[in-house]
Amino acid sequence: MRALLPDPELSFTALDFETADSPSNSACAIGLVRVEKGRIVARDSFLIQPPFPYVRFTRIHGITWEKVRDKPTFTERWPRIQRMIEGVDYLAAHNAVFDRRVLHASCLAHGLAPPPQDFLCTVKLARRTWSLKRANLKAVCELLGIPLDHHHAGSDAEACAKIILAAQAIAQGE
């Protein structure tokens, strides 16, 4: 994990996974938001067919097997994911340990090299920047007035990016 609050001139991609089940390689959705020089320049989110024919965590994110059964696999989605993370200085996620584990496990399960970038964790960033005890994504978004459709990967990734941008604005005295 990288140091908190990196230089705003660095580029990053915020990402969020939803998983079908407990195994880390069970990605069923991903959201990605690319930031360059302090501005969101690209967004992408899509469903992924998990490696087995069921989705146990539907109650959390609303994704069912019927919604993902005909979607491309992680391997088939990899070029699209790669385009969003290629060349960025770091990756970011809210609870980065989870999303890093899902990304790396999914890559390894599909014979792909995991990306080399370090991760920044916006849970840790929010706790440090705003002295929060409760730093789950919903609480941080409520504090900062960031719209959130929680457990929708695209919305969660965008919220993560906006948390970093808000922290950088504070550090710059804006």
VEXDREN-621761 format. One record per residue (C-alpha): residue number from 1; residue in three letters; x, y, z. Coordinates in nm, 3 decimals. Example, Ala and Ser with C-alpha at 12.3 -4.5 7.8 and 13.67 -1.06 7.14 Angstrom:
{seq:1&type:ALA&u:1.230&v:-0.450&w:0.780} $
{seq:2&type:SER&u:1.367&v:-0.106&w:0.714} $
//
This chain:
{seq:1&type:MET&u:0.000&v:0.000&w:0.000} $
{seq:2&type:ARG&u:0.131&v:0.343&w:-0.086} $
{seq:3&type:ALA&u:0.177&v:0.646&w:0.136} $
{seq:4&type:LEU&u:-0.133&v:0.850&w:0.205} $
{seq:5&type:LEU&u:-0.217&v:1.153&w:-0.008} $
{seq:6&type:PRO&u:0.017&v:1.132&w:-0.305} $
{seq:7&type:ASP&u:0.101&v:1.429&w:-0.525} $
{seq:8&type:PRO&u:-0.210&v:1.555&w:-0.711} $
{seq:9&type:GLU&u:-0.008&v:1.553&w:-1.034} $
{seq:10&type:LEU&u:0.009&v:1.173&w:-1.023} $
{seq:11&type:SER&u:-0.247&v:0.973&w:-1.217} $
{seq:12&type:PHE&u:-0.452&v:0.694&w:-1.062} $
{seq:13&type:THR&u:-0.740&v:0.460&w:-1.125} $
{seq:14&type:ALA&u:-0.995&v:0.405&w:-0.852} $
{seq:15&type:LEU&u:-1.158&v:0.065&w:-0.875} $
{seq:16&type:ASP&u:-1.424&v:-0.136&w:-0.701} $
{seq:17&type:PHE&u:-1.514&v:-0.503&w:-0.731} $
{seq:18&type:GLU&u:-1.833&v:-0.684&w:-0.645} $
{seq:19&type:THR&u:-1.786&v:-1.056&w:-0.588} $
{seq:20&type:ALA&u:-2.018&v:-1.350&w:-0.642} $
{seq:21&type:ASP&u:-1.897&v:-1.551&w:-0.343} $
{seq:22&type:SER&u:-1.621&v:-1.575&w:-0.082} $
{seq:23&type:PRO&u:-1.335&v:-1.686&w:-0.310} $
{seq:24&type:SER&u:-1.128&v:-1.384&w:-0.407} $
{seq:25&type:ASN&u:-1.134&v:-1.475&w:-0.776} $
{seq:26&type:SER&u:-1.517&v:-1.454&w:-0.792} $
{seq:27&type:ALA&u:-1.542&v:-1.104&w:-0.942} $
{seq:28&type:CYS&u:-1.886&v:-1.042&w:-1.093} $
{seq:29&type:ALA&u:-1.860&v:-0.664&w:-1.148} $
{seq:30&type:ILE&u:-1.596&v:-0.394&w:-1.161} $
{seq:31&type:GLY&u:-1.604&v:-0.018&w:-1.171} $
{seq:32&type:LEU&u:-1.304&v:0.189&w:-1.278} $
{seq:33&type:VAL&u:-1.251&v:0.566&w:-1.270} $
{seq:34&type:ARG&u:-0.931&v:0.713&w:-1.412} $
{seq:35&type:VAL&u:-0.795&v:1.044&w:-1.278} $
{seq:36&type:GLU&u:-0.519&v:1.248&w:-1.438} $
{seq:37&type:LYS&u:-0.388&v:1.578&w:-1.297} $
{seq:38&type:GLY&u:-0.675&v:1.603&w:-1.053} $
{seq:39&type:ARG&u:-0.954&v:1.546&w:-1.308} $
{seq:40&type:ILE&u:-1.168&v:1.243&w:-1.383} $
{seq:41&type:VAL&u:-1.092&v:1.157&w:-1.744} $
{seq:42&type:ALA&u:-1.259&v:0.817&w:-1.790} $
{seq:43&type:ARG&u:-1.519&v:0.590&w:-1.630} $
{seq:44&type:ASP&u:-1.610&v:0.230&w:-1.700} $
{seq:45&type:SER&u:-1.808&v:-0.040&w:-1.525} $
{seq:46&type:PHE&u:-1.940&v:-0.376&w:-1.631} $
{seq:47&type:LEU&u:-2.052&v:-0.717&w:-1.519} $
{seq:48&type:ILE&u:-1.821&v:-1.018&w:-1.531} $
{seq:49&type:GLN&u:-1.916&v:-1.384&w:-1.551} $
{seq:50&type:PRO&u:-1.776&v:-1.542&w:-1.233} $
{seq:51&type:PRO&u:-1.589&v:-1.874&w:-1.254} $
{seq:52&type:PHE&u:-1.882&v:-2.082&w:-1.120} $
{seq:53&type:PRO&u:-2.256&v:-2.084&w:-1.198} $
{seq:54&type:TYR&u:-2.405&v:-1.910&w:-0.898} $
{seq:55&type:VAL&u:-2.395&v:-1.579&w:-0.711} $
{seq:56&type:ARG&u:-2.418&v:-1.607&w:-0.334} $
{seq:57&type:PHE&u:-2.390&v:-1.234&w:-0.250} $
{seq:58&type:THR&u:-2.695&v:-1.113&w:-0.446} $
{seq:59&type:ARG&u:-2.843&v:-0.968&w:-0.126} $
{seq:60&type:ILE&u:-2.550&v:-0.726&w:-0.108} $
{seq:61&type:HIS&u:-2.524&v:-0.598&w:-0.466} $
{seq:62&type:GLY&u:-2.835&v:-0.725&w:-0.646} $
{seq:63&type:ILE&u:-2.634&v:-0.916&w:-0.909} $
{seq:64&type:THR&u:-2.780&v:-1.257&w:-0.992} $
{seq:65&type:TRP&u:-2.647&v:-1.548&w:-1.196} $
{seq:66&type:GLU&u:-2.905&v:-1.465&w:-1.462} $
{seq:67&type:LYS&u:-2.749&v:-1.119&w:-1.500} $
{seq:68&type:VAL&u:-2.392&v:-1.250&w:-1.543} $
{seq:69&type:ARG&u:-2.428&v:-1.594&w:-1.702} $
{seq:70&type:ASP&u:-2.379&v:-1.460&w:-2.057} $
{seq:71&type:LYS&u:-2.131&v:-1.183&w:-1.971} $
{seq:72&type:PRO&u:-1.764&v:-1.201&w:-2.070} $
{seq:73&type:THR&u:-1.524&v:-1.369&w:-1.827} $
{seq:74&type:PHE&u:-1.247&v:-1.185&w:-1.644} $
{seq:75&type:THR&u:-1.000&v:-1.291&w:-1.917} $
{seq:76&type:GLU&u:-1.229&v:-1.152&w:-2.186} $
{seq:77&type:ARG&u:-1.274&v:-0.827&w:-1.989} $
{seq:78&type:TRP&u:-0.902&v:-0.791&w:-1.914} $
{seq:79&type:PRO&u:-0.813&v:-0.571&w:-2.217} $
{seq:80&type:ARG&u:-1.082&v:-0.321&w:-2.111} $
{seq:81&type:ILE&u:-0.958&v:-0.324&w:-1.750} $
{seq:82&type:GLN&u:-0.598&v:-0.291&w:-1.865} $
{seq:83&type:ARG&u:-0.677&v:0.019&w:-2.072} $
{seq:84&type:MET&u:-0.808&v:0.192&w:-1.759} $
{seq:85&type:ILE&u:-0.507&v:0.109&w:-1.541} $
{seq:86&type:GLU&u:-0.224&v:0.116&w:-1.793} $
{seq:87&type:GLY&u:0.026&v:0.391&w:-1.721} $
{seq:88&type:VAL&u:-0.128&v:0.521&w:-1.398} $
{seq:89&type:ASP&u:0.097&v:0.584&w:-1.101} $
{seq:90&type:TYR&u:-0.120&v:0.397&w:-0.851} $
{seq:91&type:LEU&u:-0.453&v:0.223&w:-0.798} $
{seq:92&type:ALA&u:-0.703&v:0.318&w:-0.529} $
{seq:93&type:ALA&u:-0.993&v:0.146&w:-0.355} $
{seq:94&type:HIS&u:-1.206&v:0.189&w:-0.048} $
{seq:95&type:ASN&u:-1.080&v:-0.099&w:0.167} $
{seq:96&type:ALA&u:-0.795&v:-0.159&w:-0.075} $
{seq:97&type:VAL&u:-0.695&v:-0.490&w:0.084} $
{seq:98&type:PHE&u:-1.018&v:-0.646&w:-0.048} $
{seq:99&type:ASP&u:-1.005&v:-0.503&w:-0.401} $
{seq:100&type:ARG&u:-0.632&v:-0.571&w:-0.440} $
{seq:101&type:ARG&u:-0.691&v:-0.932&w:-0.334} $
{seq:102&type:VAL&u:-0.978&v:-0.972&w:-0.585} $
{seq:103&type:LEU&u:-0.776&v:-0.815&w:-0.867} $
{seq:104&type:HIS&u:-0.467&v:-1.026&w:-0.802} $
{seq:105&type:ALA&u:-0.661&v:-1.351&w:-0.744} $
{seq:106&type:SER&u:-0.864&v:-1.297&w:-1.061} $
{seq:107&type:CYS&u:-0.551&v:-1.226&w:-1.264} $
{seq:108&type:LEU&u:-0.372&v:-1.531&w:-1.128} $
{seq:109&type:ALA&u:-0.675&v:-1.758&w:-1.179} $
{seq:110&type:HIS&u:-0.686&v:-1.652&w:-1.544} $
{seq:111&type:GLY&u:-0.311&v:-1.673&w:-1.608} $
{seq:112&type:LEU&u:-0.265&v:-1.295&w:-1.626} $
{seq:113&type:ALA&u:0.010&v:-1.091&w:-1.463} $
{seq:114&type:PRO&u:-0.136&v:-0.868&w:-1.190} $
{seq:115&type:PRO&u:-0.071&v:-0.497&w:-1.243} $
{seq:116&type:PRO&u:0.244&v:-0.365&w:-1.072} $
{seq:117&type:GLN&u:0.097&v:-0.049&w:-0.919} $
{seq:118&type:ASP&u:0.065&v:0.003&w:-0.546} $
{seq:119&type:PHE&u:-0.279&v:0.062&w:-0.394} $
{seq:120&type:LEU&u:-0.395&v:0.359&w:-0.191} $
{seq:121&type:CYS&u:-0.670&v:0.280&w:0.061} $
{seq:122&type:THR&u:-0.933&v:0.553&w:0.094} $
{seq:123&type:VAL&u:-1.059&v:0.407&w:0.424} $
{seq:124&type:LYS&u:-0.719&v:0.491&w:0.576} $
{seq:125&type:LEU&u:-0.706&v:0.822&w:0.389} $
{seq:126&type:ALA&u:-1.052&v:0.925&w:0.517} $
{seq:127&type:ARG&u:-0.968&v:0.829&w:0.876} $
{seq:128&type:ARG&u:-0.650&v:1.032&w:0.868} $
{seq:129&type:THR&u:-0.784&v:1.333&w:0.674} $
{seq:130&type:TRP&u:-1.116&v:1.380&w:0.855} $
{seq:131&type:SER&u:-1.036&v:1.202&w:1.187} $
{seq:132&type:LEU&u:-1.320&v:0.955&w:1.129} $
{seq:133&type:LYS&u:-1.387&v:0.652&w:1.343} $
{seq:134&type:ARG&u:-1.657&v:0.526&w:1.105} $
{seq:135&type:ALA&u:-1.501&v:0.538&w:0.761} $
{seq:136&type:ASN&u:-1.714&v:0.301&w:0.556} $
{seq:137&type:LEU&u:-1.790&v:0.427&w:0.206} $
{seq:138&type:LYS&u:-2.145&v:0.534&w:0.286} $
{seq:139&type:ALA&u:-2.037&v:0.737&w:0.592} $
{seq:140&type:VAL&u:-1.752&v:0.912&w:0.409} $
{seq:141&type:CYS&u:-1.976&v:0.994&w:0.112} $
{seq:142&type:GLU&u:-2.242&v:1.137&w:0.343} $
{seq:143&type:LEU&u:-1.981&v:1.355&w:0.515} $
{seq:144&type:LEU&u:-1.844&v:1.485&w:0.184} $
{seq:145&type:GLY&u:-2.176&v:1.510&w:-0.003} $
{seq:146&type:ILE&u:-2.068&v:1.257&w:-0.266} $
{seq:147&type:PRO&u:-2.362&v:1.083&w:-0.437} $
{seq:148&type:LEU&u:-2.348&v:0.706&w:-0.392} $
{seq:149&type:ASP&u:-2.541&v:0.410&w:-0.526} $
{seq:150&type:HIS&u:-2.367&v:0.177&w:-0.282} $
{seq:151&type:HIS&u:-2.252&v:-0.166&w:-0.405} $
{seq:152&type:HIS&u:-2.285&v:-0.057&w:-0.766} $
{seq:153&type:ALA&u:-1.922&v:-0.094&w:-0.874} $
{seq:154&type:GLY&u:-1.916&v:0.216&w:-1.097} $
{seq:155&type:SER&u:-2.063&v:0.439&w:-0.826} $
{seq:156&type:ASP&u:-1.833&v:0.299&w:-0.556} $
{seq:157&type:ALA&u:-1.524&v:0.352&w:-0.776} $
{seq:158&type:GLU&u:-1.627&v:0.710&w:-0.854} $
{seq:159&type:ALA&u:-1.685&v:0.781&w:-0.485} $
{seq:160&type:CYS&u:-1.338&v:0.648&w:-0.408} $
{seq:161&type:ALA&u:-1.182&v:0.879&w:-0.668} $
{seq:162&type:LYS&u:-1.375&v:1.178&w:-0.531} $
{seq:163&type:ILE&u:-1.257&v:1.102&w:-0.175} $
{seq:164&type:ILE&u:-0.896&v:1.128&w:-0.291} $
{seq:165&type:LEU&u:-0.967&v:1.449&w:-0.481} $
{seq:166&type:ALA&u:-1.141&v:1.598&w:-0.175} $
{seq:167&type:ALA&u:-0.846&v:1.508&w:0.050} $
{seq:168&type:GLN&u:-0.602&v:1.658&w:-0.199} $
{seq:169&type:ALA&u:-0.808&v:1.979&w:-0.214} $
{seq:170&type:ILE&u:-0.790&v:2.011&w:0.165} $
{seq:171&type:ALA&u:-0.416&v:1.954&w:0.161} $
{seq:172&type:GLN&u:-0.378&v:2.229&w:-0.102} $
{seq:173&type:GLY&u:-0.590&v:2.467&w:0.105} $
{seq:174&type:GLU&u:-0.881&v:2.482&w:-0.139} $
//
